[in-house]
Structures are given as structure tokens and as C-alpha cells.
């Protein structure tokens, strides 16, 4: 396979992905932007048509196919808050808890016997 064929195949796959994402987001994104004020639901950053591309639609239940027309599964989040929300969700799945627990102070002292080790 030549480099042009590989690039062409990659271009096709990327174009299909962009088309799929645009079609899926087109419906609920437009609805959410009409339903809600253009403000991040976490940090309260305000958006204008100029920077609106930085405002995302977050699915509260993390199911992108659950799109009720009343918008009850959506919230508008800026890119940064959206990334943070998904990171927290991944931690919840991976570790079972996202709240920090108080840990006891470390008692191990790696240099406790340093003088004796230096003599050897």
C-alpha cells in the first residue's frame, strides 16, 4: 500500500468520524444551546457566538444516546469542566470513589539508617 493510499484511507475514516459526530451532536447540541443560557454549569464562564465552540453538552448519565427533548440529561460545560467531569467519572469507575479519604501520615523514614549505611 502506498503512502497516498494509506493517507486516503485515513482521510476517509476521519471524515466518517467527523460526519457521525456532527450528526449525533447536531440534534442535541442545538437543542441544548436553545434551552440553556450559554454559561458553564460549573465555573459559570459566559460564552458568546465567538467562543461558543468551547461550550460542550455534557450528558449527566454519561449516555450519549439518552437525549430527552426536555434536556433533563444535559448540562452545558466549558471544555475544561467537561474534561474534569469525565476524569472524575473514570476515577469512579476505576476506583469506586471520587472523594478523597484522609490517609495516615507516612512513618517510613528512608534515611533513618543512613549513617550506618555510609560507613559500609
PDB file as gemmi writes it, atoms N, CA and C in Angstrom:
CRYST1    1.000    1.000    1.000  90.00  90.00  90.00 P 1                      
ATOM      1  N   UNK A   1       0.856  -1.165   0.000  1.00  0.00           N  
ATOM      2  CA  UNK A   1       0.000   0.000   0.000  1.00  0.00           C  
ATOM      3  C   UNK A   1       0.905   1.231   0.000  1.00  0.00           C  
ATOM      4  N   UNK A   2       0.629   2.149  -0.889  1.00  0.00           N  
ATOM      5  CA  UNK A   2       1.443   3.356  -0.972  1.00  0.00           C  
ATOM      6  C   UNK A   2       1.036   4.331   0.131  1.00  0.00           C  
ATOM      7  N   UNK A   3       1.882   5.322   0.344  1.00  0.00           N  
ATOM      8  CA  UNK A   3       1.603   6.321   1.376  1.00  0.00           C  
ATOM      9  C   UNK A   3       0.327   7.093   1.056  1.00  0.00           C  
ATOM     10  N   UNK A   4       0.083   7.361  -0.241  1.00  0.00           N  
ATOM     11  CA  UNK A   4      -1.124   8.093  -0.636  1.00  0.00           C  
ATOM     12  C   UNK A   4      -2.382   7.289  -0.347  1.00  0.00           C  
ATOM     13  N   UNK A   5      -2.324   5.963  -0.592  1.00  0.00           N  
ATOM     14  CA  UNK A   5      -3.488   5.124  -0.310  1.00  0.00           C  
ATOM     15  C   UNK A   5      -3.768   5.073   1.193  1.00  0.00           C  
ATOM     16  N   UNK A   6      -2.687   4.943   1.996  1.00  0.00           N  
ATOM     17  CA  UNK A   6      -2.848   4.925   3.447  1.00  0.00           C  
ATOM     18  C   UNK A   6      -3.423   6.233   3.947  1.00  0.00           C  
ATOM     19  N   UNK A   7      -2.927   7.348   3.392  1.00  0.00           N  
ATOM     20  CA  UNK A   7      -3.415   8.665   3.785  1.00  0.00           C  
ATOM     21  C   UNK A   7      -4.867   8.831   3.353  1.00  0.00           C  
ATOM     22  N   UNK A   8      -5.187   8.336   2.158  1.00  0.00           N  
ATOM     23  CA  UNK A   8      -6.545   8.437   1.655  1.00  0.00           C  
ATOM     24  C   UNK A   8      -7.513   7.662   2.555  1.00  0.00           C  
ATOM     25  N   UNK A   9      -7.124   6.468   2.961  1.00  0.00           N  
ATOM     26  CA  UNK A   9      -7.959   5.646   3.845  1.00  0.00           C  
ATOM     27  C   UNK A   9      -8.137   6.350   5.193  1.00  0.00           C  
ATOM     28  N   UNK A  10      -7.049   6.913   5.708  1.00  0.00           N  
ATOM     29  CA  UNK A  10      -7.121   7.643   6.969  1.00  0.00           C  
ATOM     30  C   UNK A  10      -8.051   8.847   6.836  1.00  0.00           C  
ATOM     31  N   UNK A  11      -7.939   9.567   5.725  1.00  0.00           N  
ATOM     32  CA  UNK A  11      -8.818  10.715   5.489  1.00  0.00           C  
ATOM     33  C   UNK A  11     -10.276  10.290   5.457  1.00  0.00           C  
ATOM     34  N   UNK A  12     -10.558   9.138   4.842  1.00  0.00           N  
ATOM     35  CA  UNK A  12     -11.930   8.641   4.766  1.00  0.00           C  
ATOM     36  C   UNK A  12     -12.470   8.301   6.155  1.00  0.00           C  
ATOM     37  N   UNK A  13     -11.653   7.620   6.939  1.00  0.00           N  
ATOM     38  CA  UNK A  13     -12.077   7.235   8.283  1.00  0.00           C  
ATOM     39  C   UNK A  13     -12.319   8.477   9.139  1.00  0.00           C  
ATOM     40  N   UNK A  14     -11.414   9.444   9.057  1.00  0.00           N  
ATOM     41  CA  UNK A  14     -11.582  10.673   9.832  1.00  0.00           C  
ATOM     42  C   UNK A  14     -12.814  11.453   9.375  1.00  0.00           C  
ATOM     43  N   UNK A  15     -13.060  11.482   8.088  1.00  0.00           N  
ATOM     44  CA  UNK A  15     -14.241  12.179   7.569  1.00  0.00           C  
ATOM     45  C   UNK A  15     -15.519  11.499   8.047  1.00  0.00           C  
ATOM     46  N   UNK A  16     -15.525  10.167   8.059  1.00  0.00           N  
ATOM     47  CA  UNK A  16     -16.694   9.435   8.547  1.00  0.00           C  
ATOM     48  C   UNK A  16     -16.934   9.709  10.032  1.00  0.00           C  
ATOM     49  N   UNK A  17     -15.857   9.746  10.790  1.00  0.00           N  
ATOM     50  CA  UNK A  17     -15.976  10.026  12.226  1.00  0.00           C  
ATOM     51  C   UNK A  17     -16.521  11.432  12.452  1.00  0.00           C  
ATOM     52  N   UNK A  18     -16.004  12.416  11.729  1.00  0.00           N  
ATOM     53  CA  UNK A  18     -16.493  13.790  11.861  1.00  0.00           C  
ATOM     54  C   UNK A  18     -17.969  13.890  11.482  1.00  0.00           C  
ATOM     55  N   UNK A  19     -18.349  13.189  10.416  1.00  0.00           N  
ATOM     56  CA  UNK A  19     -19.750  13.206   9.968  1.00  0.00           C  
ATOM     57  C   UNK A  19     -20.663  12.569  11.016  1.00  0.00           C  
ATOM     58  N   UNK A  20     -20.235  11.428  11.551  1.00  0.00           N  
ATOM     59  CA  UNK A  20     -21.023  10.736  12.576  1.00  0.00           C  
ATOM     60  C   UNK A  20     -21.181  11.622  13.813  1.00  0.00           C  
ATOM     61  N   UNK A  21     -20.082  12.206  14.261  1.00  0.00           N  
ATOM     62  CA  UNK A  21     -20.121  13.045  15.453  1.00  0.00           C  
ATOM     63  C   UNK A  21     -20.993  14.279  15.226  1.00  0.00           C  
ATOM     64  N   UNK A  22     -20.862  14.897  14.058  1.00  0.00           N  
ATOM     65  CA  UNK A  22     -21.654  16.091  13.756  1.00  0.00           C  
ATOM     66  C   UNK A  22     -23.142  15.753  13.716  1.00  0.00           C  
ATOM     67  N   UNK A  23     -23.479  14.604  13.128  1.00  0.00           N  
ATOM     68  CA  UNK A  23     -24.886  14.201  13.049  1.00  0.00           C  
ATOM     69  C   UNK A  23     -25.443  13.910  14.443  1.00  0.00           C  
ATOM     70  N   UNK A  24     -24.654  13.203  15.262  1.00  0.00           N  
ATOM     71  CA  UNK A  24     -25.108  12.847  16.602  1.00  0.00           C  
ATOM     72  C   UNK A  24     -25.238  14.091  17.479  1.00  0.00           C  
ATOM     73  N   UNK A  25     -24.251  14.972  17.397  1.00  0.00           N  
ATOM     74  CA  UNK A  25     -24.265  16.167  18.233  1.00  0.00           C  
ATOM     75  C   UNK A  25     -25.204  17.234  17.698  1.00  0.00           C  
ATOM     76  N   UNK A  26     -25.400  17.251  16.396  1.00  0.00           N  
ATOM     77  CA  UNK A  26     -26.201  18.299  15.779  1.00  0.00           C  
ATOM     78  C   UNK A  26     -27.554  18.452  16.403  1.00  0.00           C  
ATOM     79  N   UNK A  27     -28.208  17.368  16.654  1.00  0.00           N  
ATOM     80  CA  UNK A  27     -29.542  17.444  17.218  1.00  0.00           C  
ATOM     81  C   UNK A  27     -29.559  17.941  18.643  1.00  0.00           C  
ATOM     82  N   UNK A  28     -28.881  17.228  19.538  1.00  0.00           N  
ATOM     83  CA  UNK A  28     -28.979  17.599  20.943  1.00  0.00           C  
ATOM     84  C   UNK A  28     -28.171  18.841  21.286  1.00  0.00           C  
ATOM     85  N   UNK A  29     -27.078  19.089  20.604  1.00  0.00           N  
ATOM     86  CA  UNK A  29     -26.292  20.301  20.893  1.00  0.00           C  
ATOM     87  C   UNK A  29     -27.114  21.552  20.580  1.00  0.00           C  
ATOM     88  N   UNK A  30     -27.722  21.553  19.409  1.00  0.00           N  
ATOM     89  CA  UNK A  30     -28.538  22.708  19.034  1.00  0.00           C  
ATOM     90  C   UNK A  30     -29.706  22.890  19.995  1.00  0.00           C  
ATOM     91  N   UNK A  31     -30.329  21.792  20.391  1.00  0.00           N  
ATOM     92  CA  UNK A  31     -31.437  21.882  21.350  1.00  0.00           C  
ATOM     93  C   UNK A  31     -30.963  22.439  22.690  1.00  0.00           C  
ATOM     94  N   UNK A  32     -29.835  21.908  23.178  1.00  0.00           N  
ATOM     95  CA  UNK A  32     -29.322  22.349  24.473  1.00  0.00           C  
ATOM     96  C   UNK A  32     -28.947  23.827  24.453  1.00  0.00           C  
ATOM     97  N   UNK A  33     -28.379  24.280  23.341  1.00  0.00           N  
ATOM     98  CA  UNK A  33     -27.993  25.692  23.247  1.00  0.00           C  
ATOM     99  C   UNK A  33     -29.210  26.606  23.192  1.00  0.00           C  
ATOM    100  N   UNK A  34     -30.345  26.076  22.737  1.00  0.00           N  
ATOM    101  CA  UNK A  34     -31.580  26.860  22.742  1.00  0.00           C  
ATOM    102  C   UNK A  34     -32.254  26.837  24.115  1.00  0.00           C  
ATOM    103  N   UNK A  35     -32.119  25.717  24.824  1.00  0.00           N  
ATOM    104  CA  UNK A  35     -32.777  25.565  26.116  1.00  0.00           C  
ATOM    105  C   UNK A  35     -32.069  26.295  27.256  1.00  0.00           C  
ATOM    106  N   UNK A  36     -30.753  26.258  27.251  1.00  0.00           N  
ATOM    107  CA  UNK A  36     -29.982  26.748  28.385  1.00  0.00           C  
ATOM    108  C   UNK A  36     -29.218  28.020  28.043  1.00  0.00           C  
ATOM    109  N   UNK A  37     -28.968  28.853  29.059  1.00  0.00           N  
ATOM    110  CA  UNK A  37     -28.116  30.028  28.815  1.00  0.00           C  
ATOM    111  C   UNK A  37     -26.691  29.566  28.512  1.00  0.00           C  
ATOM    112  N   UNK A  38     -25.964  30.349  27.764  1.00  0.00           N  
ATOM    113  CA  UNK A  38     -24.609  29.981  27.346  1.00  0.00           C  
ATOM    114  C   UNK A  38     -23.611  30.262  28.456  1.00  0.00           C  
ATOM    115  N   UNK A  39     -23.751  29.513  29.532  1.00  0.00           N  
ATOM    116  CA  UNK A  39     -22.909  29.648  30.714  1.00  0.00           C  
ATOM    117  C   UNK A  39     -22.503  28.248  31.162  1.00  0.00           C  
ATOM    118  N   UNK A  40     -21.231  28.082  31.531  1.00  0.00           N  
ATOM    119  CA  UNK A  40     -20.777  26.789  32.037  1.00  0.00           C  
ATOM    120  C   UNK A  40     -21.473  26.506  33.366  1.00  0.00           C  
ATOM    121  N   UNK A  41     -22.023  25.319  33.480  1.00  0.00           N  
ATOM    122  CA  UNK A  41     -22.756  24.937  34.681  1.00  0.00           C  
ATOM    123  C   UNK A  41     -21.879  24.743  35.904  1.00  0.00           C  
ATOM    124  N   UNK A  42     -20.564  24.738  35.747  1.00  0.00           N  
ATOM    125  CA  UNK A  42     -19.666  24.547  36.883  1.00  0.00           C  
ATOM    126  C   UNK A  42     -18.923  25.827  37.247  1.00  0.00           C  
ATOM    127  N   UNK A  43     -18.190  26.382  36.297  1.00  0.00           N  
ATOM    128  CA  UNK A  43     -17.351  27.550  36.612  1.00  0.00           C  
ATOM    129  C   UNK A  43     -18.050  28.872  36.299  1.00  0.00           C  
ATOM    130  N   UNK A  44     -19.228  28.832  35.728  1.00  0.00           N  
ATOM    131  CA  UNK A  44     -20.070  29.985  35.377  1.00  0.00           C  
ATOM    132  C   UNK A  44     -19.442  30.925  34.352  1.00  0.00           C  
ATOM    133  N   UNK A  45     -18.499  30.423  33.580  1.00  0.00           N  
ATOM    134  CA  UNK A  45     -17.924  31.225  32.495  1.00  0.00           C  
ATOM    135  C   UNK A  45     -19.009  31.472  31.456  1.00  0.00           C  
ATOM    136  N   UNK A  46     -19.099  32.697  30.962  1.00  0.00           N  
ATOM    137  CA  UNK A  46     -20.113  33.047  29.974  1.00  0.00           C  
ATOM    138  C   UNK A  46     -19.536  32.945  28.564  1.00  0.00           C  
ATOM    139  N   UNK A  47     -20.384  32.589  27.613  1.00  0.00           N  
ATOM    140  CA  UNK A  47     -19.953  32.380  26.234  1.00  0.00           C  
ATOM    141  C   UNK A  47     -20.724  33.278  25.278  1.00  0.00           C  
ATOM    142  N   UNK A  48     -20.081  33.589  24.179  1.00  0.00           N  
ATOM    143  CA  UNK A  48     -20.656  34.406  23.113  1.00  0.00           C  
ATOM    144  C   UNK A  48     -20.581  33.590  21.824  1.00  0.00           C  
ATOM    145  N   UNK A  49     -21.222  34.034  20.754  1.00  0.00           N  
ATOM    146  CA  UNK A  49     -21.104  33.291  19.498  1.00  0.00           C  
ATOM    147  C   UNK A  49     -19.646  33.097  19.049  1.00  0.00           C  
ATOM    148  N   UNK A  50     -18.786  34.013  19.445  1.00  0.00           N  
ATOM    149  CA  UNK A  50     -17.379  33.930  19.038  1.00  0.00           C  
ATOM    150  C   UNK A  50     -16.653  32.736  19.676  1.00  0.00           C  
ATOM    151  N   UNK A  51     -16.943  32.418  20.938  1.00  0.00           N  
ATOM    152  CA  UNK A  51     -16.256  31.315  21.612  1.00  0.00           C  
ATOM    153  C   UNK A  51     -17.192  30.161  21.980  1.00  0.00           C  
ATOM    154  N   UNK A  52     -18.337  30.102  21.354  1.00  0.00           N  
ATOM    155  CA  UNK A  52     -19.345  29.085  21.672  1.00  0.00           C  
ATOM    156  C   UNK A  52     -18.854  27.659  21.427  1.00  0.00           C  
ATOM    157  N   UNK A  53     -17.882  27.498  20.529  1.00  0.00           N  
ATOM    158  CA  UNK A  53     -17.363  26.157  20.255  1.00  0.00           C  
ATOM    159  C   UNK A  53     -16.680  25.550  21.485  1.00  0.00           C  
ATOM    160  N   UNK A  54     -16.341  26.375  22.481  1.00  0.00           N  
ATOM    161  CA  UNK A  54     -15.699  25.888  23.701  1.00  0.00           C  
ATOM    162  C   UNK A  54     -16.715  25.455  24.759  1.00  0.00           C  
ATOM    163  N   UNK A  55     -17.994  25.581  24.450  1.00  0.00           N  
ATOM    164  CA  UNK A  55     -19.054  25.156  25.364  1.00  0.00           C  
ATOM    165  C   UNK A  55     -19.585  23.813  24.876  1.00  0.00           C  
ATOM    166  N   UNK A  56     -19.546  22.813  25.735  1.00  0.00           N  
ATOM    167  CA  UNK A  56     -19.947  21.463  25.334  1.00  0.00           C  
ATOM    168  C   UNK A  56     -21.238  21.057  26.036  1.00  0.00           C  
ATOM    169  N   UNK A  57     -21.878  20.055  25.484  1.00  0.00           N  
ATOM    170  CA  UNK A  57     -23.065  19.471  26.105  1.00  0.00           C  
ATOM    171  C   UNK A  57     -22.620  18.211  26.834  1.00  0.00           C  
ATOM    172  N   UNK A  58     -22.803  18.201  28.136  1.00  0.00           N  
ATOM    173  CA  UNK A  58     -22.438  17.040  28.945  1.00  0.00           C  
ATOM    174  C   UNK A  58     -23.693  16.236  29.248  1.00  0.00           C  
ATOM    175  N   UNK A  59     -23.602  14.927  29.078  1.00  0.00           N  
ATOM    176  CA  UNK A  59     -24.705  14.033  29.430  1.00  0.00           C  
ATOM    177  C   UNK A  59     -24.527  13.615  30.886  1.00  0.00           C  
ATOM    178  N   UNK A  60     -25.464  13.971  31.699  1.00  0.00           N  
ATOM    179  CA  UNK A  60     -25.352  13.726  33.142  1.00  0.00           C  
ATOM    180  C   UNK A  60     -25.213  12.251  33.469  1.00  0.00           C  
ATOM    181  N   UNK A  61     -25.880  11.393  32.703  1.00  0.00           N  
ATOM    182  CA  UNK A  61     -25.773   9.951  32.964  1.00  0.00           C  
ATOM    183  C   UNK A  61     -24.687   9.293  32.114  1.00  0.00           C  
ATOM    184  N   UNK A  62     -23.930  10.088  31.389  1.00  0.00           N  
ATOM    185  CA  UNK A  62     -22.817   9.647  30.538  1.00  0.00           C  
ATOM    186  C   UNK A  62     -23.257   8.757  29.389  1.00  0.00           C  
ATOM    187  N   UNK A  63     -24.538   8.775  29.062  1.00  0.00           N  
ATOM    188  CA  UNK A  63     -25.068   8.003  27.935  1.00  0.00           C  
ATOM    189  C   UNK A  63     -25.404   8.988  26.820  1.00  0.00           C  
ATOM    190  N   UNK A  64     -24.583   8.994  25.780  1.00  0.00           N  
ATOM    191  CA  UNK A  64     -24.755   9.957  24.692  1.00  0.00           C  
ATOM    192  C   UNK A  64     -25.968   9.672  23.814  1.00  0.00           C  
ATOM    193  N   UNK A  65     -26.582   8.526  24.021  1.00  0.00           N  
ATOM    194  CA  UNK A  65     -27.786   8.207  23.260  1.00  0.00           C  
ATOM    195  C   UNK A  65     -29.057   8.559  24.033  1.00  0.00           C  
ATOM    196  N   UNK A  66     -28.925   8.996  25.272  1.00  0.00           N  
ATOM    197  CA  UNK A  66     -30.067   9.387  26.097  1.00  0.00           C  
ATOM    198  C   UNK A  66     -30.248  10.894  25.950  1.00  0.00           C  
ATOM    199  N   UNK A  67     -31.107  11.286  25.029  1.00  0.00           N  
ATOM    200  CA  UNK A  67     -31.303  12.690  24.701  1.00  0.00           C  
ATOM    201  C   UNK A  67     -32.772  13.095  24.767  1.00  0.00           C  
ATOM    202  N   UNK A  68     -33.351  13.177  25.968  1.00  0.00           N  
ATOM    203  CA  UNK A  68     -34.745  13.600  26.062  1.00  0.00           C  
ATOM    204  C   UNK A  68     -34.887  15.041  25.575  1.00  0.00           C  
ATOM    205  N   UNK A  69     -35.986  15.320  24.908  1.00  0.00           N  
ATOM    206  CA  UNK A  69     -36.178  16.636  24.294  1.00  0.00           C  
ATOM    207  C   UNK A  69     -36.297  17.762  25.325  1.00  0.00           C  
ATOM    208  N   UNK A  70     -36.584  17.418  26.586  1.00  0.00           N  
ATOM    209  CA  UNK A  70     -36.665  18.468  27.611  1.00  0.00           C  
ATOM    210  C   UNK A  70     -35.296  18.850  28.160  1.00  0.00           C  
ATOM    211  N   UNK A  71     -34.238  18.152  27.719  1.00  0.00           N  
ATOM    212  CA  UNK A  71     -32.879  18.490  28.128  1.00  0.00           C  
ATOM    213  C   UNK A  71     -32.519  18.054  29.530  1.00  0.00           C  
ATOM    214  N   UNK A  72     -33.316  17.188  30.126  1.00  0.00           N  
ATOM    215  CA  UNK A  72     -33.081  16.805  31.512  1.00  0.00           C  
ATOM    216  C   UNK A  72     -31.797  15.993  31.719  1.00  0.00           C  
ATOM    217  N   UNK A  73     -31.202  15.467  30.668  1.00  0.00           N  
ATOM    218  CA  UNK A  73     -29.958  14.709  30.792  1.00  0.00           C  
ATOM    219  C   UNK A  73     -28.744  15.527  30.361  1.00  0.00           C  
ATOM    220  N   UNK A  74     -28.925  16.805  30.083  1.00  0.00           N  
ATOM    221  CA  UNK A  74     -27.841  17.638  29.580  1.00  0.00           C  
ATOM    222  C   UNK A  74     -27.486  18.743  30.550  1.00  0.00           C  
ATOM    223  N   UNK A  75     -26.239  19.154  30.467  1.00  0.00           N  
ATOM    224  CA  UNK A  75     -25.824  20.403  31.074  1.00  0.00           C  
ATOM    225  C   UNK A  75     -24.696  20.954  30.220  1.00  0.00           C  
ATOM    226  N   UNK A  76     -24.646  22.259  30.125  1.00  0.00           N  
ATOM    227  CA  UNK A  76     -23.599  22.903  29.336  1.00  0.00           C  
ATOM    228  C   UNK A  76     -22.389  23.119  30.226  1.00  0.00           C  
ATOM    229  N   UNK A  77     -21.235  22.631  29.736  1.00  0.00           N  
ATOM    230  CA  UNK A  77     -19.977  22.781  30.461  1.00  0.00           C  
ATOM    231  C   UNK A  77     -18.905  23.273  29.506  1.00  0.00           C  
ATOM    232  N   UNK A  78     -17.991  24.097  30.020  1.00  0.00           N  
ATOM    233  CA  UNK A  78     -16.862  24.507  29.189  1.00  0.00           C  
ATOM    234  C   UNK A  78     -15.954  23.294  28.984  1.00  0.00           C  
ATOM    235  N   UNK A  79     -15.042  23.393  28.053  1.00  0.00           N  
ATOM    236  CA  UNK A  79     -14.153  22.270  27.745  1.00  0.00           C  
ATOM    237  C   UNK A  79     -13.426  21.759  28.984  1.00  0.00           C  
ATOM    238  N   UNK A  80     -12.967  22.682  29.821  1.00  0.00           N  
ATOM    239  CA  UNK A  80     -12.166  22.303  30.977  1.00  0.00           C  
ATOM    240  C   UNK A  80     -12.999  21.587  32.034  1.00  0.00           C  
ATOM    241  N   UNK A  81     -14.160  22.122  32.324  1.00  0.00           N  
ATOM    242  CA  UNK A  81     -15.040  21.478  33.309  1.00  0.00           C  
ATOM    243  C   UNK A  81     -15.551  20.140  32.777  1.00  0.00           C  
ATOM    244  N   UNK A  82     -15.783  20.054  31.475  1.00  0.00           N  
ATOM    245  CA  UNK A  82     -16.249  18.811  30.873  1.00  0.00           C  
ATOM    246  C   UNK A  82     -15.170  17.737  31.000  1.00  0.00           C  
ATOM    247  N   UNK A  83     -13.931  18.093  30.703  1.00  0.00           N  
ATOM    248  CA  UNK A  83     -12.835  17.136  30.864  1.00  0.00           C  
ATOM    249  C   UNK A  83     -12.708  16.696  32.317  1.00  0.00           C  
ATOM    250  N   UNK A  84     -12.834  17.641  33.234  1.00  0.00           N  
ATOM    251  CA  UNK A  84     -12.745  17.322  34.649  1.00  0.00           C  
ATOM    252  C   UNK A  84     -13.853  16.366  35.066  1.00  0.00           C  
ATOM    253  N   UNK A  85     -15.058  16.603  34.583  1.00  0.00           N  
ATOM    254  CA  UNK A  85     -16.194  15.742  34.926  1.00  0.00           C  
ATOM    255  C   UNK A  85     -15.966  14.317  34.433  1.00  0.00           C  
ATOM    256  N   UNK A  86     -15.451  14.176  33.209  1.00  0.00           N  
ATOM    257  CA  UNK A  86     -15.200  12.834  32.686  1.00  0.00           C  
ATOM    258  C   UNK A  86     -14.044  12.159  33.410  1.00  0.00           C  
ATOM    259  N   UNK A  87     -13.048  12.916  33.833  1.00  0.00           N  
ATOM    260  CA  UNK A  87     -11.953  12.343  34.619  1.00  0.00           C  
ATOM    261  C   UNK A  87     -12.477  11.809  35.948  1.00  0.00           C  
ATOM    262  N   UNK A  88     -13.342  12.593  36.592  1.00  0.00           N  
ATOM    263  CA  UNK A  88     -13.928  12.143  37.858  1.00  0.00           C  
ATOM    264  C   UNK A  88     -14.763  10.885  37.661  1.00  0.00           C  
ATOM    265  N   UNK A  89     -15.500  10.821  36.551  1.00  0.00           N  
ATOM    266  CA  UNK A  89     -16.326   9.645  36.278  1.00  0.00           C  
ATOM    267  C   UNK A  89     -15.436   8.415  36.045  1.00  0.00           C  
ATOM    268  N   UNK A  90     -14.340   8.594  35.325  1.00  0.00           N  
ATOM    269  CA  UNK A  90     -13.417   7.478  35.103  1.00  0.00           C  
ATOM    270  C   UNK A  90     -12.814   6.992  36.413  1.00  0.00           C  
ATOM    271  N   UNK A  91     -12.490   7.931  37.317  1.00  0.00           N  
ATOM    272  CA  UNK A  91     -11.982   7.539  38.631  1.00  0.00           C  
ATOM    273  C   UNK A  91     -13.031   6.765  39.414  1.00  0.00           C  
ATOM    274  N   UNK A  92     -14.279   7.194  39.316  1.00  0.00           N  
ATOM    275  CA  UNK A  92     -15.356   6.490  39.997  1.00  0.00           C  
ATOM    276  C   UNK A  92     -15.466   5.061  39.482  1.00  0.00           C  
ATOM    277  N   UNK A  93     -15.393   4.885  38.176  1.00  0.00           N  
ATOM    278  CA  UNK A  93     -15.472   3.546  37.592  1.00  0.00           C  
ATOM    279  C   UNK A  93     -14.259   2.712  37.994  1.00  0.00           C  
ATOM    280  N   UNK A  94     -13.097   3.321  37.926  1.00  0.00           N  
ATOM    281  CA  UNK A  94     -11.858   2.591  38.198  1.00  0.00           C  
ATOM    282  C   UNK A  94     -11.668   2.291  39.676  1.00  0.00           C  
ATOM    283  N   UNK A  95     -11.906   3.277  40.542  1.00  0.00           N  
ATOM    284  CA  UNK A  95     -11.570   3.124  41.953  1.00  0.00           C  
ATOM    285  C   UNK A  95     -12.780   3.021  42.869  1.00  0.00           C  
ATOM    286  N   UNK A  96     -13.967   3.301  42.355  1.00  0.00           N  
ATOM    287  CA  UNK A  96     -15.167   3.154  43.155  1.00  0.00           C  
ATOM    288  C   UNK A  96     -15.527   4.353  44.000  1.00  0.00           C  
ATOM    289  N   UNK A  97     -14.671   5.370  44.038  1.00  0.00           N  
ATOM    290  CA  UNK A  97     -14.951   6.529  44.866  1.00  0.00           C  
ATOM    291  C   UNK A  97     -14.143   7.708  44.341  1.00  0.00           C  
ATOM    292  N   UNK A  98     -14.733   8.880  44.349  1.00  0.00           N  
ATOM    293  CA  UNK A  98     -14.002  10.060  43.891  1.00  0.00           C  
ATOM    294  C   UNK A  98     -13.710  11.024  45.025  1.00  0.00           C  
ATOM    295  N   UNK A  99     -14.187  10.704  46.217  1.00  0.00           N  
ATOM    296  CA  UNK A  99     -13.903  11.586  47.345  1.00  0.00           C  
ATOM    297  C   UNK A  99     -12.576  11.189  47.966  1.00  0.00           C  
ATOM    298  N   UNK A 100     -11.837  12.174  48.373  1.00  0.00           N  
ATOM    299  CA  UNK A 100     -10.545  11.895  48.991  1.00  0.00           C  
ATOM    300  C   UNK A 100     -10.768  11.419  50.414  1.00  0.00           C  
ATOM    301  N   UNK A 101     -10.017  10.411  50.803  1.00  0.00           N  
ATOM    302  CA  UNK A 101     -10.094   9.923  52.166  1.00  0.00           C  
ATOM    303  C   UNK A 101      -8.826  10.354  52.889  1.00  0.00           C  
ATOM    304  N   UNK A 102      -8.966  10.613  54.163  1.00  0.00           N  
ATOM    305  CA  UNK A 102      -7.817  11.042  54.964  1.00  0.00           C  
ATOM    306  C   UNK A 102      -6.894   9.849  55.156  1.00  0.00           C  
ATOM    307  N   UNK A 103      -5.636  10.027  54.794  1.00  0.00           N  
ATOM    308  CA  UNK A 103      -4.658   8.964  54.960  1.00  0.00           C  
ATOM    309  C   UNK A 103      -3.755   9.288  56.140  1.00  0.00           C  
ATOM    310  N   UNK A 104      -3.341   8.251  56.809  1.00  0.00           N  
ATOM    311  CA  UNK A 104      -2.419   8.438  57.921  1.00  0.00           C  
ATOM    312  C   UNK A 104      -1.074   8.914  57.373  1.00  0.00           C  
ATOM    313  N   UNK A 105      -0.388   9.677  58.164  1.00  0.00           N  
ATOM    314  CA  UNK A 105       0.926  10.177  57.749  1.00  0.00           C  
ATOM    315  C   UNK A 105       1.890   9.006  57.595  1.00  0.00           C  
ATOM    316  N   UNK A 106       2.789   9.132  56.643  1.00  0.00           N  
ATOM    317  CA  UNK A 106       3.786   8.095  56.412  1.00  0.00           C  
ATOM    318  C   UNK A 106       4.731   8.023  57.610  1.00  0.00           C  
ATOM    319  N   UNK A 107       5.093   6.820  58.001  1.00  0.00           N  
ATOM    320  CA  UNK A 107       6.006   6.649  59.133  1.00  0.00           C  
ATOM    321  C   UNK A 107       7.359   6.131  58.688  1.00  0.00           C  
ATOM    322  N   UNK A 108       7.467   5.698  57.461  1.00  0.00           N  
ATOM    323  CA  UNK A 108       8.731   5.172  56.960  1.00  0.00           C  
ATOM    324  C   UNK A 108       9.703   6.307  56.729  1.00  0.00           C  
ATOM    325  N   UNK A 109      10.905   6.152  57.207  1.00  0.00           N  
ATOM    326  CA  UNK A 109      11.949   7.148  57.023  1.00  0.00           C  
ATOM    327  C   UNK A 109      13.092   6.499  56.252  1.00  0.00           C  
ATOM    328  N   UNK A 110      13.242   6.788  54.976  1.00  0.00           N  
ATOM    329  CA  UNK A 110      14.262   6.127  54.175  1.00  0.00           C  
ATOM    330  C   UNK A 110      15.687   6.480  54.610  1.00  0.00           C  
ATOM    331  N   UNK A 111      15.867   7.560  55.350  1.00  0.00           N  
ATOM    332  CA  UNK A 111      17.205   7.974  55.761  1.00  0.00           C  
ATOM    333  C   UNK A 111      17.508   7.639  57.221  1.00  0.00           C  
ATOM    334  N   UNK A 112      16.672   6.857  57.845  1.00  0.00           N  
ATOM    335  CA  UNK A 112      16.829   6.558  59.263  1.00  0.00           C  
ATOM    336  C   UNK A 112      18.180   5.908  59.555  1.00  0.00           C  
ATOM    337  N   UNK A 113      18.617   5.039  58.705  1.00  0.00           N  
ATOM    338  CA  UNK A 113      19.862   4.305  58.944  1.00  0.00           C  
ATOM    339  C   UNK A 113      20.964   4.758  57.987  1.00  0.00           C  
ATOM    340  N   UNK A 114      20.880   5.978  57.513  1.00  0.00           N  
ATOM    341  CA  UNK A 114      21.816   6.479  56.512  1.00  0.00           C  
ATOM    342  C   UNK A 114      23.255   6.500  57.047  1.00  0.00           C  
ATOM    343  N   UNK A 115      23.447   6.920  58.272  1.00  0.00           N  
ATOM    344  CA  UNK A 115      24.811   6.998  58.829  1.00  0.00           C  
ATOM    345  C   UNK A 115      25.471   5.639  58.836  1.00  0.00           C  
ATOM    346  N   UNK A 116      24.737   4.615  59.242  1.00  0.00           N  
ATOM    347  CA  UNK A 116      25.291   3.259  59.280  1.00  0.00           C  
ATOM    348  C   UNK A 116      25.577   2.760  57.853  1.00  0.00           C  
ATOM    349  N   UNK A 117      24.705   3.099  56.918  1.00  0.00           N  
ATOM    350  CA  UNK A 117      24.926   2.668  55.520  1.00  0.00           C  
ATOM    351  C   UNK A 117      26.135   3.364  54.924  1.00  0.00           C  
ATOM    352  N   UNK A 118      26.386   4.616  55.319  1.00  0.00           N  
ATOM    353  CA  UNK A 118      27.506   5.358  54.790  1.00  0.00           C  
ATOM    354  C   UNK A 118      28.850   4.798  55.271  1.00  0.00           C  
ATOM    355  N   UNK A 119      28.852   4.178  56.444  1.00  0.00           N  
ATOM    356  CA  UNK A 119      30.073   3.600  56.994  1.00  0.00           C  
ATOM    357  C   UNK A 119      30.518   2.375  56.223  1.00  0.00           C  
ATOM    358  N   UNK A 120      29.613   1.685  55.550  1.00  0.00           N  
ATOM    359  CA  UNK A 120      29.946   0.448  54.836  1.00  0.00           C  
ATOM    360  C   UNK A 120      30.704   0.696  53.584  1.00  0.00           C  
TER     361      UNK A 120                                                      
END                                                                             
